Amino acid sequence: MTAAPVWSVDPRTGKQREQVAHEATAEEVDRAVRGAHAARAALADRTVRAALLRTAADLLDEAGEHVIEAADAETALGPVRLTGELARTTAQLRAFAEVVDEGAFLDVRIDHADADRTPPWPDLRRWKVPLGVVAVYSASNFPLAFSVPGGDTASALAAGCPVVVKAHPDHPATSELCASVLRRAAAEVGLPEDVVNLVHGFEAGVELVRHPLVSAAGFTGSIRGGRALFDAAAARPTPIPFHGELGSLNPVVITEAAAAERAEQIGAGLASSMTLGEGQFCTKPGFVLAPAGEPGDRLVKSLTTAVSETEPGVMLDHRMRDAFVAGVRARAALPGVDAPVTPGAGGEHTVSAGFLTVPAELLATEGAHDLLLEECFGPVTVVARYTSPDEITSVLSRLPGNLTATLQLADEPDGFEPGAAELLAALTPLAGRVLVNGWPTGVAVAPAQHHGGPYPATTSTSTSVGATAIERWLRPVSYQSTPAALLPPELRDDNPLDLPRRVDGRPEN
């Protein structure tokens, strides 16, 4: 039986561009995983790992023109956006190289034997070791930063884990190009190329998460697809960690005082955030609680003006376009829902941005309007108009988990308006990142970043962005009463690698 071809498709026309690969068979998935598994020992040297990450970043920069051209042809995201995404991607790789160099991620802790304690302490030495082969499932909306050379791959390699990436069908040619760059980087620093492998196809993705030599998985995509893989990972004879980013409404609460103070600014900012990248960012603000009354009316007017000026755009593929058109049509048809700017089809291959409004009271209890509390991928948001603080609280209590939650407050002289602390407290259980007087699109690659949240935003408590994303691919091990000659250098008393460590409960350096 001939393997199904994998085509690169132009989302601007819906036409096939070229065949770039074929869907991997079960035997090819097995070969890719076994190749990665065999490369584990080669990644043990932290110096080589850091060199791999930096070399990969350098080679991606060198190939930047071709990478951006390929990604734009398959995603229609545009050279400007993709140039920024490539810079973010290479910055991630270099940032994880610094994490590897520093070594704090190993979390080395040494407690010397203490016979005077009750009960006595033995000599204990703890650090973290890599899990093994990591399966990475690429995202549709970030063909670089959350795909083959993206944060999951970078953090896994930094941890010492080889990766097998399942390419996203929306950008297979870009995936092939980036995988070849990463494999070339491995060869240049003396590592086996199989520290990074690539497979295509839906069935290949299922085979990958079930493979007995795969030790963990990272996924960015839909709730439906992510939940199926999550369940498969849990149903294995040996379950594995599955770090999935599945979907997010990213609610925004705008206080009446904030709307009264700067309705026009907030409306324009919301429009910019919700339409950025055709509304295909995972942190798009998809649900907004705004006040009824004159301040809220001014905000809605500003939002109407800004969204109306947005040109129709191309989504990542026609399947997503059709789902967006159907989704907004179903939401707009609900009783009590208005569309100041009607979202939907902008043309044969495009979509038009818009937004819906609804009285918040219709969402305060379970009912026919629950669809408005589900993510609609694309350039649309729902503005629920509240009449009291109690309505805000009631609606927030019904929201699922999110990547972000945003609070727009008035600029009071003492720094916060009455009730702000209570609203912040109400938003905190809903999201992994809480913003005040900002917009959630744009996720800084910083050590303190957290890109995750309660289910269904993510299936774990970890982040996929920032230095601590490396923790997903590590597990702790303690050695007890082990002779120094048998210990890894990182755990020996003389600290030959000069690592940051805690010894007998205190920082050593």
C-alpha positions in Angstrom: 0.0 0.0 0.0 1.4 3.4 -1.0 1.8 6.0 1.7 -0.5 9.0 1.4 1.3 12.1 -0.1 1.7 15.2 2.0 1.0 18.4 0.1 2.0 21.9 0.8 -1.2 24.1 0.2 -1.5 27.8 -0.5 -4.1 29.1 2.0 -4.6 32.2 -0.2 -6.0 30.1 -3.0 -6.7 26.7 -1.5 -4.5 25.1 -4.2 -1.8 22.5 -3.8 1.7 23.9 -4.2 3.9 20.8 -4.1 4.2 17.3 -2.6 6.9 17.6 0.2 6.7 14.2 1.9 4.5 11.2 2.6 2.6 10.2 5.7 4.8 8.1 7.9 3.9 4.4 8.3 3.9 2.7 11.7 7.3 1.2 10.7 8.7 4.7 9.9 7.5 6.1 13.2 9.1 3.2 15.0 12.4 3.9 13.1 12.3 7.6 14.0 11.6 6.9 17.7 14.3 4.3 17.9 16.8 6.6 16.2 16.0 9.3 18.7 16.2 6.9 21.6 19.6 5.7 20.5 20.8 9.3 20.5 20.1 10.0 24.1 23.5 9.3 25.5 25.1 11.7 23.0 23.0 14.6 24.6 24.4 13.9 28.1 27.1 16.5 27.7 25.6 19.9 28.7 28.4 21.8 26.8 27.4 20.0 23.6 23.7 20.6 24.2 24.3 24.3 24.5 26.4 24.3 21.4 23.6 22.5 19.5 21.0 25.1 20.5 23.2 28.1 19.6 24.3 26.5 16.3 20.6 25.8 15.4 19.8 29.4 16.1 22.7 30.6 13.9 21.8 28.3 11.0 18.1 29.3 11.2 19.2 32.9 11.0 21.3 32.2 8.0 18.5 30.4 6.3 16.0 33.0 7.4 15.0 34.3 3.9 14.1 30.8 2.7 12.4 29.9 6.0 10.2 33.0 5.9 9.4 32.5 2.3 8.3 28.9 2.9 6.3 29.7 5.9 4.5 32.6 4.3 3.6 30.5 1.2 1.9 27.9 3.5 0.4 30.1 6.2 -0.3 33.6 4.7 1.0 35.1 7.9 3.1 37.6 6.0 6.9 38.3 6.0 6.7 41.0 8.7 5.0 38.7 11.2 7.2 35.7 10.3 10.4 37.7 10.5 9.4 38.6 14.1 8.5 34.9 14.8 11.8 33.7 13.4 13.6 36.2 15.7 11.6 34.9 18.6 12.4 31.3 17.7 16.1 31.8 17.5 16.0 33.8 20.7 14.3 30.9 22.5 17.1 28.5 21.3 19.8 30.9 22.6 17.9 31.5 25.9 17.8 27.7 26.5 21.5 27.5 25.8 22.1 29.9 28.6 19.8 27.9 30.9 21.9 24.8 30.1 25.2 26.7 30.7 24.0 28.0 34.1 22.8 24.5 35.3 20.3 25.7 37.9 17.6 23.7 36.1 19.3 20.6 37.5 18.1 21.7 40.9 21.0 20.0 42.7 20.5 19.5 46.4 22.9 17.8 48.8 22.1 16.9 52.4 25.1 15.4 54.2 24.6 12.5 56.7 23.6 13.7 60.1 23.4 11.1 62.9 22.3 13.6 65.5 18.9 14.1 63.8 15.8 12.1 64.9 15.5 10.0 63.0 19.1 10.2 61.6 19.6 11.5 58.0 21.6 9.5 55.5 23.7 11.2 52.9 21.2 12.3 50.1 22.0 13.9 46.8 19.3 14.9 44.4 19.2 16.3 40.9 17.1 16.1 37.8 17.6 13.8 34.8 16.0 13.8 31.3 12.9 11.7 30.7 13.9 10.4 27.3 12.4 10.8 23.8 9.9 13.6 23.6 7.1 13.7 21.0 6.4 17.3 19.9 3.2 18.1 18.1 3.5 21.3 16.0 1.0 24.2 16.2 -0.8 25.5 13.2 -0.7 29.2 14.1 3.1 29.4 14.8 5.0 27.6 12.1 8.3 28.4 13.8 8.0 29.4 17.4 5.6 26.5 18.4 6.6 24.0 15.7 9.7 22.1 14.6 12.3 24.5 16.0 10.0 26.0 18.6 9.9 26.1 22.4 8.9 22.4 23.0 11.8 21.2 20.9 14.3 23.8 22.3 13.4 23.0 25.9 13.4 19.3 25.4 16.9 19.3 23.7 18.1 21.6 26.5 16.9 19.0 29.1 18.9 16.3 27.2 15.9 14.7 25.5 15.9 13.9 21.8 12.7 14.8 19.9 10.5 13.4 17.3 8.3 16.1 15.9 4.9 15.5 14.3 4.6 18.1 11.6 1.4 20.2 11.3 -0.3 19.6 7.9 -0.7 23.3 7.4 3.1 23.9 6.9 4.8 20.6 5.9 7.4 22.2 3.7 8.4 24.7 6.4 8.6 21.8 8.8 10.9 19.8 6.5 13.2 22.8 6.0 13.5 23.6 9.7 14.0 19.9 10.6 16.9 19.8 8.1 18.4 22.9 9.7 18.2 21.4 13.2 19.7 18.1 12.0 22.5 19.9 10.3 23.2 21.8 13.5 23.4 18.5 15.3 26.0 17.2 12.8 28.1 20.3 13.0 28.5 19.9 16.8 29.2 16.2 16.6 25.8 14.9 17.6 23.8 12.2 15.7 21.2 13.9 13.4 18.6 11.7 15.0 18.4 13.9 18.1 15.7 15.5 15.9 13.4 13.5 13.7 10.3 14.5 11.8 7.1 12.5 10.8 3.9 13.5 9.0 0.4 12.3 9.1 -2.5 11.9 11.6 -2.0 8.2 12.2 1.7 8.9 12.7 0.8 11.3 15.5 -1.3 8.6 17.2 1.5 6.0 16.7 4.0 8.4 18.2 2.2 9.0 21.5 1.7 5.3 21.9 5.2 4.2 21.2 6.8 2.5 24.2 10.1 4.4 23.8 8.4 7.9 23.9 8.7 9.3 27.4 6.7 12.5 27.2 4.8 14.7 24.8 4.1 18.3 24.1 1.1 19.5 22.1 -0.4 22.8 20.9 -3.7 22.7 19.1 -7.4 22.0 19.5 -9.3 20.7 22.5 -10.6 17.8 20.4 -7.2 16.7 19.0 -5.3 17.4 22.2 -7.7 15.5 24.4 -7.6 12.5 22.2 -3.8 12.4 22.4 -3.9 13.1 26.1 -6.2 10.2 26.7 -4.0 8.0 24.6 -1.0 9.0 26.6 -2.8 8.1 29.8 -4.1 4.8 28.5 -0.7 3.4 27.6 0.5 0.4 29.7 3.1 2.9 31.0 1.4 6.4 31.0 3.5 9.4 30.1 3.3 13.1 30.9 1.4 14.9 28.2 1.8 18.7 28.2 -1.0 20.0 26.0 -2.2 23.5 25.2 -5.7 23.0 24.0 -7.8 26.2 23.9 -8.5 29.4 25.7 -11.1 32.2 25.8 -8.7 34.7 27.5 -11.4 36.7 29.3 -11.2 40.5 29.8 -12.9 42.4 32.5 -13.3 46.2 31.9 -14.5 48.1 35.0 -17.0 50.9 34.6 -14.4 53.4 35.9 -11.9 52.2 33.3 -14.5 52.6 30.5 -15.4 56.0 31.7 -11.8 57.1 31.8 -10.5 55.8 28.5 -13.3 54.0 26.5 -11.8 54.9 23.1 -8.3 53.7 24.0 -9.6 50.4 25.4 -11.8 49.8 22.4 -9.0 50.4 20.0 -6.6 48.2 22.0 -9.1 45.4 22.1 -9.7 45.6 18.4 -6.0 45.4 17.7 -5.5 42.4 20.0 -8.5 40.4 18.8 -7.7 40.8 15.1 -3.9 40.3 15.4 -2.9 37.5 13.0 -6.5 37.1 11.9 -7.5 36.3 15.5 -5.4 33.1 15.4 -3.2 33.8 18.4 -3.8 31.4 21.3 -4.0 34.4 23.6 -6.6 36.3 21.6 -9.1 38.0 23.9 -12.3 36.1 22.9 -14.6 37.1 25.7 -15.0 40.6 27.3 -17.1 41.7 30.2 -17.9 45.4 29.6 -20.3 47.7 31.5 -23.7 48.6 30.3 -24.5 52.3 30.1 -22.8 55.3 28.5 -19.2 54.4 29.3 -19.7 50.9 27.8 -21.5 52.4 24.8 -18.5 54.6 24.0 -16.3 51.6 24.3 -18.5 49.6 21.9 -18.5 52.5 19.5 -14.7 52.7 19.5 -14.4 48.9 19.0 -16.9 49.1 16.1 -14.9 51.8 14.4 -11.6 50.0 14.8 -12.8 46.6 13.8 -14.7 48.0 10.8 -11.4 49.4 9.5 -9.8 45.9 9.5 -9.3 44.4 6.1 -10.5 40.9 5.3 -7.7 38.3 5.8 -6.6 34.8 5.1 -6.7 32.2 7.8 -4.2 29.3 8.1 -6.3 26.9 6.0 -9.8 26.7 4.5 -11.0 24.2 7.1 -10.3 26.7 9.8 -12.0 29.4 7.7 -15.1 27.3 7.2 -15.2 26.5 11.0 -14.9 30.2 11.8 -17.7 31.2 9.4 -20.0 28.4 10.8 -19.0 29.2 14.4 -19.8 32.9 14.2 -23.1 32.2 12.4 -24.3 29.9 15.1 -23.3 32.4 17.8 -24.9 35.4 16.1 -28.2 33.4 15.7 -28.7 33.1 19.5 -31.5 35.2 20.9 -30.4 38.5 22.5 -27.1 38.5 20.5 -26.3 41.5 18.4 -23.5 42.0 15.9 -22.3 45.6 15.7 -19.7 44.4 13.2 -20.7 41.1 11.6 -17.9 38.6 11.5 -17.8 36.0 8.8 -16.7 35.3 5.2 -14.9 38.1 3.6 -14.6 36.4 0.2 -13.9 33.0 -1.2 -10.7 32.6 0.7 -10.9 35.3 3.4 -12.7 36.2 6.6 -13.9 39.5 8.0 -13.4 40.5 11.6 -16.3 41.3 13.8 -17.7 41.1 17.3 -20.9 40.2 19.1 -22.6 41.7 22.1 -25.0 40.1 24.6 -26.4 41.0 28.0 -24.3 39.4 30.6 -27.3 38.1 32.5 -28.0 35.6 29.7 -24.6 34.0 30.5 -24.9 34.0 34.3 -26.5 30.5 34.4 -26.3 27.5 32.2 -28.4 27.6 29.1 -28.7 28.2 25.4 -26.0 30.8 25.3 -23.2 28.6 26.6 -21.8 28.5 23.1 -20.6 32.0 23.7 -18.3 30.7 26.5 -16.4 28.5 24.0 -13.4 29.6 22.0 -14.1 30.5 18.4 -10.8 30.5 16.5 -10.5 33.6 14.3 -11.0 37.3 14.4 -14.1 37.6 16.7 -14.8 38.4 20.3 -17.9 38.4 22.4 -18.7 41.5 24.5 -21.0 40.7 27.4 -22.6 43.9 28.9 -22.9 43.7 32.7 -25.1 45.9 35.0 -23.6 45.0 38.4 -20.5 43.5 40.0 -22.6 40.4 40.9 -23.1 39.8 37.2 -19.3 39.9 36.6 -18.8 37.4 39.4 -21.6 35.1 38.2 -20.2 35.0 34.6 -16.6 34.5 35.7 -17.7 31.5 37.8 -18.8 29.8 34.6 -15.7 30.2 32.6 -13.3 27.4 31.8 -9.6 27.5 32.4 -7.5 30.0 30.3 -4.0 30.9 29.3 -4.7 34.6 30.2 -7.1 36.8 32.0 -7.1 40.6 31.7 -8.3 43.4 34.0 -8.7 46.9 32.7 -8.8 49.4 35.6 -9.0 53.1 36.0 -5.8 55.0 36.8 -6.6 56.0 40.4 -4.3 58.3 42.4 -3.5 55.5 44.9 -2.8 53.0 42.1 -6.0 51.0 42.1 -9.8 51.5 42.2 -12.2 50.1 44.8 -12.9 46.5 44.1 -9.8 45.9 42.0 -8.2 43.5 44.5 -11.4 41.4 44.5 -11.6 41.3 40.7 -7.9 40.3 40.5 -8.6 37.5 43.0 -11.6 36.3 41.0 -9.5 36.2 37.8 -6.5 34.4 39.3 -8.0 30.9 39.5 -9.0 31.2 35.8 -5.6 31.7 34.1 -1.9 31.1 34.2 -1.1 34.8 33.3 -3.1 37.7 34.7 -2.7 41.1 33.1 -3.7 44.6 34.3 -4.2 47.4 31.8 -2.6 45.5 28.9 -3.6 43.0 26.2 -2.7 39.3 26.2 -1.4 38.8 22.7 2.3 38.7 22.7 4.0 36.3 25.1 7.5 37.5 26.2 10.1 34.8 26.3 11.3 35.7 29.8 12.4 33.6 32.8 9.2 34.7 34.8 6.8 33.9 32.0 4.0 31.4 32.4 2.2 30.2 29.3 -0.3 27.7 30.6 -3.4 27.5 32.7 -6.2 25.4 34.2 -7.8 22.9 31.9 -8.6 23.1 29.0 -6.0 25.8 28.5 -3.4 23.2 29.3 -3.3 19.6 30.6 -0.6 20.3 33.1 0.5 23.0 35.5 3.7 23.7 33.5 4.6 26.5 31.0 5.5 26.1 27.4 7.3 29.5 27.3 10.2 30.7 29.4 13.1 29.1 31.1 11.0 26.8 33.3 9.5 25.1 30.3 12.5 22.8 30.6 11.1 21.3 33.8 8.5 19.4 31.7 11.1 17.0 30.4 13.0 16.2 33.6 12.4 14.0 36.7 14.2 14.1 40.1 16.5 11.3 41.3 18.1 11.0 44.7 21.2 9.0 45.5 21.5 7.8 49.1 24.8 6.9 50.8 26.5 6.6 47.4 30.4 6.6 47.2 31.7 9.7 45.6 33.4 7.8 42.8 30.1 6.6 41.6 28.3 9.9 41.8 27.8 12.2 38.7 30.2 15.2 38.9 27.3 17.5 39.5 26.6 15.8 42.9 30.2 15.5 44.2 31.3 17.7 47.2 34.0 19.5 45.3 31.5 20.8 42.7 33.9 20.5 39.8 31.4 22.0 37.3 30.7 25.0 39.5 27.0 24.6 39.5 24.5 26.5 41.6 23.5 24.1 44.4 21.8 23.9 47.8 23.9 22.1 50.4 22.5 21.2 53.8 19.6 23.5 53.1 21.6 26.6 52.0 22.7 28.0 48.7 26.3 26.9 48.2 27.3 29.8 45.9 
